[in-house]
Amino acid sequence: MLLRTELDCLYALPRDELRYIPDPADVKGPDYPSETFRVLKEKEIRSYGEYRTRRLVLEAWDRMEANGDFAQMEM
């Protein structure tokens, strides 16, 4: 799961775009009329008490940003 979340980060930069993919309302506000992964989000909230995939992907992005991984890729 960790590798998959890191790969997700590589395809969706910058961070705000990455936040939009799993949950557009996270970026556009709670009244935004579009959803992307509604079934996944609802399932994870029932199972884990949170939208786990969203959290893991954003944590991976933050970790890669802090480690300088994105800067190395720009070379």
Buried (B, 14 or more C-beta within 10 A) or exposed (E): EEEEBBEBBBEBBEEEEBBBBBBBBBEEEEEEEEEEBEEBBEBBEEEEEEBBBBBBBBBBBEBBBEEEBBEEEEE
